[in-house]
Amino acid sequence: MIQSVIHKLLVDLLRDDVKAMSTRKGDRSIPTEALVEFIAGGLFGMMKGWLAGKVRLSVEELNALFRRLAIPAIKSAFS
């Protein structure tokens, strides 16, 4: 139940950013909500790995890695 709540929070936090990036491009073949869920799932997985000690990075490094992976994925979804 807690994981579900955290996932929903991540989805809600990411939705506006993904929507803002999607309005810059004309392609709507990928539903925005599907992309939001995909990106949130990746972030949630990275956070779980970090909390379990499987990912040995600082918070700043984890954030940078997530952005390095997520931003190109979002951009390519709308190109």
mmJSON file of the N, C-alpha and C atoms, coordinates in Angstrom:
{"data_MODEL":{"atom_site":{
"group_PDB":["ATOM","ATOM","ATOM","ATOM","ATOM","ATOM","ATOM","ATOM","ATOM","ATOM","ATOM","ATOM","ATOM","ATOM","ATOM","ATOM","ATOM","ATOM","ATOM","ATOM","ATOM","ATOM","ATOM","ATOM","ATOM","ATOM","ATOM","ATOM","ATOM","ATOM","ATOM","ATOM","ATOM","ATOM","ATOM","ATOM","ATOM","ATOM","ATOM","ATOM","ATOM","ATOM","ATOM","ATOM","ATOM","ATOM","ATOM","ATOM","ATOM","ATOM","ATOM","ATOM","ATOM","ATOM","ATOM","ATOM","ATOM","ATOM","ATOM","ATOM","ATOM","ATOM","ATOM","ATOM","ATOM","ATOM","ATOM","ATOM","ATOM","ATOM","ATOM","ATOM","ATOM","ATOM","ATOM","ATOM","ATOM","ATOM","ATOM","ATOM","ATOM","ATOM","ATOM","ATOM","ATOM","ATOM","ATOM","ATOM","ATOM","ATOM","ATOM","ATOM","ATOM","ATOM","ATOM","ATOM","ATOM","ATOM","ATOM","ATOM","ATOM","ATOM","ATOM","ATOM","ATOM","ATOM","ATOM","ATOM","ATOM","ATOM","ATOM","ATOM","ATOM","ATOM","ATOM","ATOM","ATOM","ATOM","ATOM","ATOM","ATOM","ATOM","ATOM","ATOM","ATOM","ATOM","ATOM","ATOM","ATOM","ATOM","ATOM","ATOM","ATOM","ATOM","ATOM","ATOM","ATOM","ATOM","ATOM","ATOM","ATOM","ATOM","ATOM","ATOM","ATOM","ATOM","ATOM","ATOM","ATOM","ATOM","ATOM","ATOM","ATOM","ATOM","ATOM","ATOM","ATOM","ATOM","ATOM","ATOM","ATOM","ATOM","ATOM","ATOM","ATOM","ATOM","ATOM","ATOM","ATOM","ATOM","ATOM","ATOM","ATOM","ATOM","ATOM","ATOM","ATOM","ATOM","ATOM","ATOM","ATOM","ATOM","ATOM","ATOM","ATOM","ATOM","ATOM","ATOM","ATOM","ATOM","ATOM","ATOM","ATOM","ATOM","ATOM","ATOM","ATOM","ATOM","ATOM","ATOM","ATOM","ATOM","ATOM","ATOM","ATOM","ATOM","ATOM","ATOM","ATOM","ATOM","ATOM","ATOM","ATOM","ATOM","ATOM","ATOM","ATOM","ATOM","ATOM","ATOM","ATOM","ATOM","ATOM","ATOM","ATOM","ATOM","ATOM","ATOM","ATOM","ATOM","ATOM","ATOM","ATOM","ATOM","ATOM","ATOM","ATOM"],
"id":[1,2,3,4,5,6,7,8,9,10,11,12,13,14,15,16,17,18,19,20,21,22,23,24,25,26,27,28,29,30,31,32,33,34,35,36,37,38,39,40,41,42,43,44,45,46,47,48,49,50,51,52,53,54,55,56,57,58,59,60,61,62,63,64,65,66,67,68,69,70,71,72,73,74,75,76,77,78,79,80,81,82,83,84,85,86,87,88,89,90,91,92,93,94,95,96,97,98,99,100,101,102,103,104,105,106,107,108,109,110,111,112,113,114,115,116,117,118,119,120,121,122,123,124,125,126,127,128,129,130,131,132,133,134,135,136,137,138,139,140,141,142,143,144,145,146,147,148,149,150,151,152,153,154,155,156,157,158,159,160,161,162,163,164,165,166,167,168,169,170,171,172,173,174,175,176,177,178,179,180,181,182,183,184,185,186,187,188,189,190,191,192,193,194,195,196,197,198,199,200,201,202,203,204,205,206,207,208,209,210,211,212,213,214,215,216,217,218,219,220,221,222,223,224,225,226,227,228,229,230,231,232,233,234,235,236,237],
"type_symbol":["N","C","C","N","C","C","N","C","C","N","C","C","N","C","C","N","C","C","N","C","C","N","C","C","N","C","C","N","C","C","N","C","C","N","C","C","N","C","C","N","C","C","N","C","C","N","C","C","N","C","C","N","C","C","N","C","C","N","C","C","N","C","C","N","C","C","N","C","C","N","C","C","N","C","C","N","C","C","N","C","C","N","C","C","N","C","C","N","C","C","N","C","C","N","C","C","N","C","C","N","C","C","N","C","C","N","C","C","N","C","C","N","C","C","N","C","C","N","C","C","N","C","C","N","C","C","N","C","C","N","C","C","N","C","C","N","C","C","N","C","C","N","C","C","N","C","C","N","C","C","N","C","C","N","C","C","N","C","C","N","C","C","N","C","C","N","C","C","N","C","C","N","C","C","N","C","C","N","C","C","N","C","C","N","C","C","N","C","C","N","C","C","N","C","C","N","C","C","N","C","C","N","C","C","N","C","C","N","C","C","N","C","C","N","C","C","N","C","C","N","C","C","N","C","C","N","C","C","N","C","C","N","C","C","N","C","C"],
"label_atom_id":["N","CA","C","N","CA","C","N","CA","C","N","CA","C","N","CA","C","N","CA","C","N","CA","C","N","CA","C","N","CA","C","N","CA","C","N","CA","C","N","CA","C","N","CA","C","N","CA","C","N","CA","C","N","CA","C","N","CA","C","N","CA","C","N","CA","C","N","CA","C","N","CA","C","N","CA","C","N","CA","C","N","CA","C","N","CA","C","N","CA","C","N","CA","C","N","CA","C","N","CA","C","N","CA","C","N","CA","C","N","CA","C","N","CA","C","N","CA","C","N","CA","C","N","CA","C","N","CA","C","N","CA","C","N","CA","C","N","CA","C","N","CA","C","N","CA","C","N","CA","C","N","CA","C","N","CA","C","N","CA","C","N","CA","C","N","CA","C","N","CA","C","N","CA","C","N","CA","C","N","CA","C","N","CA","C","N","CA","C","N","CA","C","N","CA","C","N","CA","C","N","CA","C","N","CA","C","N","CA","C","N","CA","C","N","CA","C","N","CA","C","N","CA","C","N","CA","C","N","CA","C","N","CA","C","N","CA","C","N","CA","C","N","CA","C","N","CA","C","N","CA","C","N","CA","C","N","CA","C","N","CA","C","N","CA","C","N","CA","C","N","CA","C","N","CA","C"],
"label_alt_id":[null,null,null,null,null,null,null,null,null,null,null,null,null,null,null,null,null,null,null,null,null,null,null,null,null,null,null,null,null,null,null,null,null,null,null,null,null,null,null,null,null,null,null,null,null,null,null,null,null,null,null,null,null,null,null,null,null,null,null,null,null,null,null,null,null,null,null,null,null,null,null,null,null,null,null,null,null,null,null,null,null,null,null,null,null,null,null,null,null,null,null,null,null,null,null,null,null,null,null,null,null,null,null,null,null,null,null,null,null,null,null,null,null,null,null,null,null,null,null,null,null,null,null,null,null,null,null,null,null,null,null,null,null,null,null,null,null,null,null,null,null,null,null,null,null,null,null,null,null,null,null,null,null,null,null,null,null,null,null,null,null,null,null,null,null,null,null,null,null,null,null,null,null,null,null,null,null,null,null,null,null,null,null,null,null,null,null,null,null,null,null,null,null,null,null,null,null,null,null,null,null,null,null,null,null,null,null,null,null,null,null,null,null,null,null,null,null,null,null,null,null,null,null,null,null,null,null,null,null,null,null,null,null,null,null,null,null],
"label_comp_id":["MET","MET","MET","ILE","ILE","ILE","GLN","GLN","GLN","SER","SER","SER","VAL","VAL","VAL","ILE","ILE","ILE","HIS","HIS","HIS","LYS","LYS","LYS","LEU","LEU","LEU","LEU","LEU","LEU","VAL","VAL","VAL","ASP","ASP","ASP","LEU","LEU","LEU","LEU","LEU","LEU","ARG","ARG","ARG","ASP","ASP","ASP","ASP","ASP","ASP","VAL","VAL","VAL","LYS","LYS","LYS","ALA","ALA","ALA","MET","MET","MET","SER","SER","SER","THR","THR","THR","ARG","ARG","ARG","LYS","LYS","LYS","GLY","GLY","GLY","ASP","ASP","ASP","ARG","ARG","ARG","SER","SER","SER","ILE","ILE","ILE","PRO","PRO","PRO","THR","THR","THR","GLU","GLU","GLU","ALA","ALA","ALA","LEU","LEU","LEU","VAL","VAL","VAL","GLU","GLU","GLU","PHE","PHE","PHE","ILE","ILE","ILE","ALA","ALA","ALA","GLY","GLY","GLY","GLY","GLY","GLY","LEU","LEU","LEU","PHE","PHE","PHE","GLY","GLY","GLY","MET","MET","MET","MET","MET","MET","LYS","LYS","LYS","GLY","GLY","GLY","TRP","TRP","TRP","LEU","LEU","LEU","ALA","ALA","ALA","GLY","GLY","GLY","LYS","LYS","LYS","VAL","VAL","VAL","ARG","ARG","ARG","LEU","LEU","LEU","SER","SER","SER","VAL","VAL","VAL","GLU","GLU","GLU","GLU","GLU","GLU","LEU","LEU","LEU","ASN","ASN","ASN","ALA","ALA","ALA","LEU","LEU","LEU","PHE","PHE","PHE","ARG","ARG","ARG","ARG","ARG","ARG","LEU","LEU","LEU","ALA","ALA","ALA","ILE","ILE","ILE","PRO","PRO","PRO","ALA","ALA","ALA","ILE","ILE","ILE","LYS","LYS","LYS","SER","SER","SER","ALA","ALA","ALA","PHE","PHE","PHE","SER","SER","SER"],
"label_asym_id":["A","A","A","A","A","A","A","A","A","A","A","A","A","A","A","A","A","A","A","A","A","A","A","A","A","A","A","A","A","A","A","A","A","A","A","A","A","A","A","A","A","A","A","A","A","A","A","A","A","A","A","A","A","A","A","A","A","A","A","A","A","A","A","A","A","A","A","A","A","A","A","A","A","A","A","A","A","A","A","A","A","A","A","A","A","A","A","A","A","A","A","A","A","A","A","A","A","A","A","A","A","A","A","A","A","A","A","A","A","A","A","A","A","A","A","A","A","A","A","A","A","A","A","A","A","A","A","A","A","A","A","A","A","A","A","A","A","A","A","A","A","A","A","A","A","A","A","A","A","A","A","A","A","A","A","A","A","A","A","A","A","A","A","A","A","A","A","A","A","A","A","A","A","A","A","A","A","A","A","A","A","A","A","A","A","A","A","A","A","A","A","A","A","A","A","A","A","A","A","A","A","A","A","A","A","A","A","A","A","A","A","A","A","A","A","A","A","A","A","A","A","A","A","A","A","A","A","A","A","A","A","A","A","A","A","A","A"],
"label_entity_id":["1","1","1","1","1","1","1","1","1","1","1","1","1","1","1","1","1","1","1","1","1","1","1","1","1","1","1","1","1","1","1","1","1","1","1","1","1","1","1","1","1","1","1","1","1","1","1","1","1","1","1","1","1","1","1","1","1","1","1","1","1","1","1","1","1","1","1","1","1","1","1","1","1","1","1","1","1","1","1","1","1","1","1","1","1","1","1","1","1","1","1","1","1","1","1","1","1","1","1","1","1","1","1","1","1","1","1","1","1","1","1","1","1","1","1","1","1","1","1","1","1","1","1","1","1","1","1","1","1","1","1","1","1","1","1","1","1","1","1","1","1","1","1","1","1","1","1","1","1","1","1","1","1","1","1","1","1","1","1","1","1","1","1","1","1","1","1","1","1","1","1","1","1","1","1","1","1","1","1","1","1","1","1","1","1","1","1","1","1","1","1","1","1","1","1","1","1","1","1","1","1","1","1","1","1","1","1","1","1","1","1","1","1","1","1","1","1","1","1","1","1","1","1","1","1","1","1","1","1","1","1","1","1","1","1","1","1"],
"label_seq_id":[1,1,1,2,2,2,3,3,3,4,4,4,5,5,5,6,6,6,7,7,7,8,8,8,9,9,9,10,10,10,11,11,11,12,12,12,13,13,13,14,14,14,15,15,15,16,16,16,17,17,17,18,18,18,19,19,19,20,20,20,21,21,21,22,22,22,23,23,23,24,24,24,25,25,25,26,26,26,27,27,27,28,28,28,29,29,29,30,30,30,31,31,31,32,32,32,33,33,33,34,34,34,35,35,35,36,36,36,37,37,37,38,38,38,39,39,39,40,40,40,41,41,41,42,42,42,43,43,43,44,44,44,45,45,45,46,46,46,47,47,47,48,48,48,49,49,49,50,50,50,51,51,51,52,52,52,53,53,53,54,54,54,55,55,55,56,56,56,57,57,57,58,58,58,59,59,59,60,60,60,61,61,61,62,62,62,63,63,63,64,64,64,65,65,65,66,66,66,67,67,67,68,68,68,69,69,69,70,70,70,71,71,71,72,72,72,73,73,73,74,74,74,75,75,75,76,76,76,77,77,77,78,78,78,79,79,79],
"pdbx_PDB_ins_code":[null,null,null,null,null,null,null,null,null,null,null,null,null,null,null,null,null,null,null,null,null,null,null,null,null,null,null,null,null,null,null,null,null,null,null,null,null,null,null,null,null,null,null,null,null,null,null,null,null,null,null,null,null,null,null,null,null,null,null,null,null,null,null,null,null,null,null,null,null,null,null,null,null,null,null,null,null,null,null,null,null,null,null,null,null,null,null,null,null,null,null,null,null,null,null,null,null,null,null,null,null,null,null,null,null,null,null,null,null,null,null,null,null,null,null,null,null,null,null,null,null,null,null,null,null,null,null,null,null,null,null,null,null,null,null,null,null,null,null,null,null,null,null,null,null,null,null,null,null,null,null,null,null,null,null,null,null,null,null,null,null,null,null,null,null,null,null,null,null,null,null,null,null,null,null,null,null,null,null,null,null,null,null,null,null,null,null,null,null,null,null,null,null,null,null,null,null,null,null,null,null,null,null,null,null,null,null,null,null,null,null,null,null,null,null,null,null,null,null,null,null,null,null,null,null,null,null,null,null,null,null,null,null,null,null,null,null],
"Cartn_x":[0.823,0.0,0.871,1.934,2.825,3.493,3.909,4.535,3.572,2.327,1.316,1.146,1.139,1.007,2.221,3.408,4.627,4.636,4.259,4.205,3.234,2.071,1.094,1.644,2.358,2.977,3.978,4.787,5.76,5.06,4.011,3.254,2.71,2.13,1.565,2.648,3.827,4.916,5.487,5.552,6.157,5.21,3.92,2.934,3.085,3.188,3.279,4.546,5.658,6.904,6.818,6.262,6.127,5.161,4.066,3.11,3.753,4.573,5.239,6.175,6.863,7.771,6.986,5.824,5.042,4.427,4.174,3.554,4.529,5.808,6.808,6.866,6.391,6.447,5.038,4.908,3.601,3.134,4.037,3.673,2.929,1.746,0.93,0.673,1.563,1.308,1.478,2.195,2.346,1.502,0.542,-0.288,0.57,0.354,1.133,1.09,-0.08,-0.209,0.607,0.701,1.525,2.999,3.434,4.826,5.096,4.159,4.307,4.464,3.639,3.726,5.07,5.537,6.814,7.971,8.011,9.085,8.992,7.787,7.604,8.045,7.743,8.159,9.675,10.347,11.805,12.381,11.824,12.289,12.038,10.866,10.533,11.487,11.783,12.725,14.114,14.569,15.88,15.899,14.816,14.751,14.757,14.018,13.993,15.382,16.077,17.43,18.378,18.211,19.061,18.797,17.522,17.172,17.619,17.648,18.076,19.599,20.295,21.755,22.351,21.527,22.022,22.644,22.249,22.769,23.533,24.822,25.657,26.025,25.075,25.255,24.726,25.227,24.656,23.291,22.523,21.217,21.402,22.408,22.665,23.04,23.858,24.252,23.063,22.218,21.026,20.094,19.909,19.09,19.657,20.962,21.596,21.459,21.627,21.488,20.054,19.092,17.694,17.405,17.836,17.592,18.288,19.493,20.247,19.514,18.826,18.072,16.676,15.999,14.597,14.389,15.196,14.953,15.076,16.114,16.135,14.964,14.519,13.367,12.116,11.926,10.762,10.847,12.012,12.186,11.962,12.492,12.339,10.89,10.151,8.741,7.917,8.36,7.608,8.308,9.265,9.952,9.422],
"Cartn_y":[-1.186,0.0,1.254,1.247,2.403,2.627,1.537,1.659,2.275,1.904,2.448,3.957,4.378,5.809,6.584,6.037,6.711,6.791,5.696,5.701,6.769,6.869,7.882,9.289,9.516,10.826,11.159,10.174,10.391,10.706,9.965,10.216,11.638,12.041,13.389,14.464,14.214,15.185,15.288,14.172,14.149,14.585,14.46,14.713,16.099,17.143,18.502,18.693,18.128,18.253,17.54,16.351,15.605,16.322,16.823,17.557,18.799,19.494,20.689,20.336,19.227,18.807,18.325,17.747,17.209,18.305,19.463,20.54,21.18,20.909,21.477,20.735,19.532,18.705,18.404,18.087,17.831,16.39,15.437,14.02,13.641,13.085,12.655,11.145,10.395,8.969,8.187,8.736,8.094,8.884,8.228,8.939,9.479,10.711,11.357,10.571,10.078,9.36,8.071,7.409,6.199,6.542,7.639,8.064,8.466,9.156,9.544,8.304,7.3,6.062,5.363,5.36,4.741,5.424,6.743,7.502,7.365,7.448,7.297,5.912,4.892,3.54,3.405,4.053,4.038,4.736,5.892,6.63,5.833,5.236,4.454,3.267,2.605,1.49,1.925,3.059,3.568,3.916,4.508,4.874,3.632,2.587,1.353,0.72,0.706,0.168,0.964,2.271,3.141,2.908,2.847,2.629,1.257,0.274,-1.078,-1.207,-0.159,-0.182,-0.825,-1.128,-1.733,-0.706,0.53,1.634,2.546,2.548,3.316,4.67,5.568,6.921,7.905,9.125,10.168,10.548,11.28,11.745,12.582,13.425,14.28,13.441,12.401,11.529,10.738,10.271,9.532,10.433,11.654,12.623,12.886,13.096,13.363,12.166,10.962,9.765,9.606,9.821,9.729,10.718,11.944,12.958,12.589,12.049,11.641,10.541,9.681,8.608,9.055,9.822,10.156,11.233,12.269,13.39,12.959,12.21,11.749,10.838,10.026,9.158,9.985,11.01,11.877,12.605,13.15,13.882,12.967,11.759,10.857,10.397,10.347,9.95,10.979,12.219,13.283,13.836,13.087,13.583,12.898],
"Cartn_z":[0.0,0.0,0.0,0.789,0.848,-0.5,-1.14,-2.457,-3.469,-3.383,-4.277,-4.069,-2.832,-2.524,-3.033,-2.81,-3.277,-4.8,-5.456,-6.92,-7.416,-6.801,-7.206,-7.004,-5.909,-5.677,-6.777,-7.156,-8.225,-9.544,-9.843,-11.068,-11.063,-9.962,-9.865,-9.999,-9.432,-9.524,-10.935,-11.63,-12.962,-14.068,-13.846,-14.897,-15.528,-14.736,-15.279,-16.114,-15.649,-16.409,-17.749,-17.747,-19.004,-19.936,-19.422,-20.258,-20.854,-20.063,-20.577,-21.726,-21.61,-22.681,-23.897,-23.685,-24.803,-25.648,-25.079,-25.852,-26.816,-26.643,-27.547,-28.873,-28.908,-30.115,-30.598,-31.865,-32.43,-32.343,-32.144,-32.157,-30.883,-31.043,-29.907,-29.97,-30.651,-30.819,-29.515,-28.573,-27.271,-26.27,-25.649,-24.668,-23.517,-23.173,-22.122,-20.818,-20.466,-19.196,-19.192,-20.343,-20.44,-20.229,-20.814,-20.64,-19.194,-18.573,-17.164,-16.287,-16.513,-15.736,-15.963,-17.201,-17.542,-16.804,-16.855,-16.207,-14.687,-14.138,-12.687,-12.228,-13.027,-12.684,-12.648,-13.593,-13.594,-12.384,-12.06,-10.886,-9.613,-9.514,-8.327,-8.185,-9.287,-9.254,-8.82,-9.337,-8.94,-7.455,-6.975,-5.559,-4.667,-5.078,-4.301,-4.249,-5.372,-5.405,-4.541,-4.562,-3.751,-2.265,-1.894,-0.489,0.008,-0.875,-0.498,-0.479,-0.881,-0.882,-2.122,-3.118,-4.354,-5.286,-5.14,-5.946,-5.001,-5.132,-4.213,-4.826,-4.776,-5.29,-4.254,-4.326,-3.481,-4.055,-3.297,-3.767,-5.038,-5.043,-6.199,-7.423,-7.21,-8.316,-8.845,-7.944,-8.35,-9.155,-8.709,-9.427,-10.818,-10.897,-12.193,-13.129,-12.589,-13.407,-13.901,-13.017,-13.434,-14.562,-14.398,-15.433,-16.744,-16.637,-17.825,-18.598,-17.887,-18.526,-18.959,-18.115,-18.352,-19.415,-19.385,-20.309,-21.77,-22.151,-23.548,-23.905,-22.954,-23.215,-23.467,-22.681,-22.861,-24.191,-24.485,-25.737,-26.939,-26.897,-28.048,-28.197,-27.116,-27.197,-27.964,-27.965,-28.619,-29.856,-30.371,-31.579,-32.819],
"occupancy":[1.0,1.0,1.0,1.0,1.0,1.0,1.0,1.0,1.0,1.0,1.0,1.0,1.0,1.0,1.0,1.0,1.0,1.0,1.0,1.0,1.0,1.0,1.0,1.0,1.0,1.0,1.0,1.0,1.0,1.0,1.0,1.0,1.0,1.0,1.0,1.0,1.0,1.0,1.0,1.0,1.0,1.0,1.0,1.0,1.0,1.0,1.0,1.0,1.0,1.0,1.0,1.0,1.0,1.0,1.0,1.0,1.0,1.0,1.0,1.0,1.0,1.0,1.0,1.0,1.0,1.0,1.0,1.0,1.0,1.0,1.0,1.0,1.0,1.0,1.0,1.0,1.0,1.0,1.0,1.0,1.0,1.0,1.0,1.0,1.0,1.0,1.0,1.0,1.0,1.0,1.0,1.0,1.0,1.0,1.0,1.0,1.0,1.0,1.0,1.0,1.0,1.0,1.0,1.0,1.0,1.0,1.0,1.0,1.0,1.0,1.0,1.0,1.0,1.0,1.0,1.0,1.0,1.0,1.0,1.0,1.0,1.0,1.0,1.0,1.0,1.0,1.0,1.0,1.0,1.0,1.0,1.0,1.0,1.0,1.0,1.0,1.0,1.0,1.0,1.0,1.0,1.0,1.0,1.0,1.0,1.0,1.0,1.0,1.0,1.0,1.0,1.0,1.0,1.0,1.0,1.0,1.0,1.0,1.0,1.0,1.0,1.0,1.0,1.0,1.0,1.0,1.0,1.0,1.0,1.0,1.0,1.0,1.0,1.0,1.0,1.0,1.0,1.0,1.0,1.0,1.0,1.0,1.0,1.0,1.0,1.0,1.0,1.0,1.0,1.0,1.0,1.0,1.0,1.0,1.0,1.0,1.0,1.0,1.0,1.0,1.0,1.0,1.0,1.0,1.0,1.0,1.0,1.0,1.0,1.0,1.0,1.0,1.0,1.0,1.0,1.0,1.0,1.0,1.0,1.0,1.0,1.0,1.0,1.0,1.0,1.0,1.0,1.0,1.0,1.0,1.0,1.0,1.0,1.0,1.0,1.0,1.0],
"B_iso_or_equiv":[0.0,0.0,0.0,0.0,0.0,0.0,0.0,0.0,0.0,0.0,0.0,0.0,0.0,0.0,0.0,0.0,0.0,0.0,0.0,0.0,0.0,0.0,0.0,0.0,0.0,0.0,0.0,0.0,0.0,0.0,0.0,0.0,0.0,0.0,0.0,0.0,0.0,0.0,0.0,0.0,0.0,0.0,0.0,0.0,0.0,0.0,0.0,0.0,0.0,0.0,0.0,0.0,0.0,0.0,0.0,0.0,0.0,0.0,0.0,0.0,0.0,0.0,0.0,0.0,0.0,0.0,0.0,0.0,0.0,0.0,0.0,0.0,0.0,0.0,0.0,0.0,0.0,0.0,0.0,0.0,0.0,0.0,0.0,0.0,0.0,0.0,0.0,0.0,0.0,0.0,0.0,0.0,0.0,0.0,0.0,0.0,0.0,0.0,0.0,0.0,0.0,0.0,0.0,0.0,0.0,0.0,0.0,0.0,0.0,0.0,0.0,0.0,0.0,0.0,0.0,0.0,0.0,0.0,0.0,0.0,0.0,0.0,0.0,0.0,0.0,0.0,0.0,0.0,0.0,0.0,0.0,0.0,0.0,0.0,0.0,0.0,0.0,0.0,0.0,0.0,0.0,0.0,0.0,0.0,0.0,0.0,0.0,0.0,0.0,0.0,0.0,0.0,0.0,0.0,0.0,0.0,0.0,0.0,0.0,0.0,0.0,0.0,0.0,0.0,0.0,0.0,0.0,0.0,0.0,0.0,0.0,0.0,0.0,0.0,0.0,0.0,0.0,0.0,0.0,0.0,0.0,0.0,0.0,0.0,0.0,0.0,0.0,0.0,0.0,0.0,0.0,0.0,0.0,0.0,0.0,0.0,0.0,0.0,0.0,0.0,0.0,0.0,0.0,0.0,0.0,0.0,0.0,0.0,0.0,0.0,0.0,0.0,0.0,0.0,0.0,0.0,0.0,0.0,0.0,0.0,0.0,0.0,0.0,0.0,0.0,0.0,0.0,0.0,0.0,0.0,0.0,0.0,0.0,0.0,0.0,0.0,0.0],
"pdbx_formal_charge":[null,null,null,null,null,null,null,null,null,null,null,null,null,null,null,null,null,null,null,null,null,null,null,null,null,null,null,null,null,null,null,null,null,null,null,null,null,null,null,null,null,null,null,null,null,null,null,null,null,null,null,null,null,null,null,null,null,null,null,null,null,null,null,null,null,null,null,null,null,null,null,null,null,null,null,null,null,null,null,null,null,null,null,null,null,null,null,null,null,null,null,null,null,null,null,null,null,null,null,null,null,null,null,null,null,null,null,null,null,null,null,null,null,null,null,null,null,null,null,null,null,null,null,null,null,null,null,null,null,null,null,null,null,null,null,null,null,null,null,null,null,null,null,null,null,null,null,null,null,null,null,null,null,null,null,null,null,null,null,null,null,null,null,null,null,null,null,null,null,null,null,null,null,null,null,null,null,null,null,null,null,null,null,null,null,null,null,null,null,null,null,null,null,null,null,null,null,null,null,null,null,null,null,null,null,null,null,null,null,null,null,null,null,null,null,null,null,null,null,null,null,null,null,null,null,null,null,null,null,null,null,null,null,null,null,null,null],
"auth_seq_id":[1,1,1,2,2,2,3,3,3,4,4,4,5,5,5,6,6,6,7,7,7,8,8,8,9,9,9,10,10,10,11,11,11,12,12,12,13,13,13,14,14,14,15,15,15,16,16,16,17,17,17,18,18,18,19,19,19,20,20,20,21,21,21,22,22,22,23,23,23,24,24,24,25,25,25,26,26,26,27,27,27,28,28,28,29,29,29,30,30,30,31,31,31,32,32,32,33,33,33,34,34,34,35,35,35,36,36,36,37,37,37,38,38,38,39,39,39,40,40,40,41,41,41,42,42,42,43,43,43,44,44,44,45,45,45,46,46,46,47,47,47,48,48,48,49,49,49,50,50,50,51,51,51,52,52,52,53,53,53,54,54,54,55,55,55,56,56,56,57,57,57,58,58,58,59,59,59,60,60,60,61,61,61,62,62,62,63,63,63,64,64,64,65,65,65,66,66,66,67,67,67,68,68,68,69,69,69,70,70,70,71,71,71,72,72,72,73,73,73,74,74,74,75,75,75,76,76,76,77,77,77,78,78,78,79,79,79],
"auth_comp_id":["MET","MET","MET","ILE","ILE","ILE","GLN","GLN","GLN","SER","SER","SER","VAL","VAL","VAL","ILE","ILE","ILE","HIS","HIS","HIS","LYS","LYS","LYS","LEU","LEU","LEU","LEU","LEU","LEU","VAL","VAL","VAL","ASP","ASP","ASP","LEU","LEU","LEU","LEU","LEU","LEU","ARG","ARG","ARG","ASP","ASP","ASP","ASP","ASP","ASP","VAL","VAL","VAL","LYS","LYS","LYS","ALA","ALA","ALA","MET","MET","MET","SER","SER","SER","THR","THR","THR","ARG","ARG","ARG","LYS","LYS","LYS","GLY","GLY","GLY","ASP","ASP","ASP","ARG","ARG","ARG","SER","SER","SER","ILE","ILE","ILE","PRO","PRO","PRO","THR","THR","THR","GLU","GLU","GLU","ALA","ALA","ALA","LEU","LEU","LEU","VAL","VAL","VAL","GLU","GLU","GLU","PHE","PHE","PHE","ILE","ILE","ILE","ALA","ALA","ALA","GLY","GLY","GLY","GLY","GLY","GLY","LEU","LEU","LEU","PHE","PHE","PHE","GLY","GLY","GLY","MET","MET","MET","MET","MET","MET","LYS","LYS","LYS","GLY","GLY","GLY","TRP","TRP","TRP","LEU","LEU","LEU","ALA","ALA","ALA","GLY","GLY","GLY","LYS","LYS","LYS","VAL","VAL","VAL","ARG","ARG","ARG","LEU","LEU","LEU","SER","SER","SER","VAL","VAL","VAL","GLU","GLU","GLU","GLU","GLU","GLU","LEU","LEU","LEU","ASN","ASN","ASN","ALA","ALA","ALA","LEU","LEU","LEU","PHE","PHE","PHE","ARG","ARG","ARG","ARG","ARG","ARG","LEU","LEU","LEU","ALA","ALA","ALA","ILE","ILE","ILE","PRO","PRO","PRO","ALA","ALA","ALA","ILE","ILE","ILE","LYS","LYS","LYS","SER","SER","SER","ALA","ALA","ALA","PHE","PHE","PHE","SER","SER","SER"],
"auth_asym_id":["A","A","A","A","A","A","A","A","A","A","A","A","A","A","A","A","A","A","A","A","A","A","A","A","A","A","A","A","A","A","A","A","A","A","A","A","A","A","A","A","A","A","A","A","A","A","A","A","A","A","A","A","A","A","A","A","A","A","A","A","A","A","A","A","A","A","A","A","A","A","A","A","A","A","A","A","A","A","A","A","A","A","A","A","A","A","A","A","A","A","A","A","A","A","A","A","A","A","A","A","A","A","A","A","A","A","A","A","A","A","A","A","A","A","A","A","A","A","A","A","A","A","A","A","A","A","A","A","A","A","A","A","A","A","A","A","A","A","A","A","A","A","A","A","A","A","A","A","A","A","A","A","A","A","A","A","A","A","A","A","A","A","A","A","A","A","A","A","A","A","A","A","A","A","A","A","A","A","A","A","A","A","A","A","A","A","A","A","A","A","A","A","A","A","A","A","A","A","A","A","A","A","A","A","A","A","A","A","A","A","A","A","A","A","A","A","A","A","A","A","A","A","A","A","A","A","A","A","A","A","A","A","A","A","A","A","A"],
"auth_atom_id":["N","CA","C","N","CA","C","N","CA","C","N","CA","C","N","CA","C","N","CA","C","N","CA","C","N","CA","C","N","CA","C","N","CA","C","N","CA","C","N","CA","C","N","CA","C","N","CA","C","N","CA","C","N","CA","C","N","CA","C","N","CA","C","N","CA","C","N","CA","C","N","CA","C","N","CA","C","N","CA","C","N","CA","C","N","CA","C","N","CA","C","N","CA","C","N","CA","C","N","CA","C","N","CA","C","N","CA","C","N","CA","C","N","CA","C","N","CA","C","N","CA","C","N","CA","C","N","CA","C","N","CA","C","N","CA","C","N","CA","C","N","CA","C","N","CA","C","N","CA","C","N","CA","C","N","CA","C","N","CA","C","N","CA","C","N","CA","C","N","CA","C","N","CA","C","N","CA","C","N","CA","C","N","CA","C","N","CA","C","N","CA","C","N","CA","C","N","CA","C","N","CA","C","N","CA","C","N","CA","C","N","CA","C","N","CA","C","N","CA","C","N","CA","C","N","CA","C","N","CA","C","N","CA","C","N","CA","C","N","CA","C","N","CA","C","N","CA","C","N","CA","C","N","CA","C","N","CA","C","N","CA","C","N","CA","C","N","CA","C","N","CA","C","N","CA","C"],
"pdbx_PDB_model_num":[1,1,1,1,1,1,1,1,1,1,1,1,1,1,1,1,1,1,1,1,1,1,1,1,1,1,1,1,1,1,1,1,1,1,1,1,1,1,1,1,1,1,1,1,1,1,1,1,1,1,1,1,1,1,1,1,1,1,1,1,1,1,1,1,1,1,1,1,1,1,1,1,1,1,1,1,1,1,1,1,1,1,1,1,1,1,1,1,1,1,1,1,1,1,1,1,1,1,1,1,1,1,1,1,1,1,1,1,1,1,1,1,1,1,1,1,1,1,1,1,1,1,1,1,1,1,1,1,1,1,1,1,1,1,1,1,1,1,1,1,1,1,1,1,1,1,1,1,1,1,1,1,1,1,1,1,1,1,1,1,1,1,1,1,1,1,1,1,1,1,1,1,1,1,1,1,1,1,1,1,1,1,1,1,1,1,1,1,1,1,1,1,1,1,1,1,1,1,1,1,1,1,1,1,1,1,1,1,1,1,1,1,1,1,1,1,1,1,1,1,1,1,1,1,1,1,1,1,1,1,1,1,1,1,1,1,1]
}}}
